[in-house]
């Protein structure tokens, strides 16, 4: 947040994000409420770190290829 100013029954905000070089201005009524939505997924970082390992990806992709290959062969042989 760059600046906050109260003008009569409104509150004006001037903000600038990390990836936004230009400032943005917006305002809300003085009696309004602002909220923040937060989503937390416990242990998601551990899962992504685990999946970033080369050997884990190789094993998972090999397993997926084996399952897909088996399903395709069953379909071919049953026809």
ABEGO torsion letter per residue (X at the ends): XABBBBBEABBBBBBBBAABABBBBBBBBAABBBBBBBBBBBGAAAAAAAAABAAAAAAAAAAAAAAAAAAAAAAAAAX
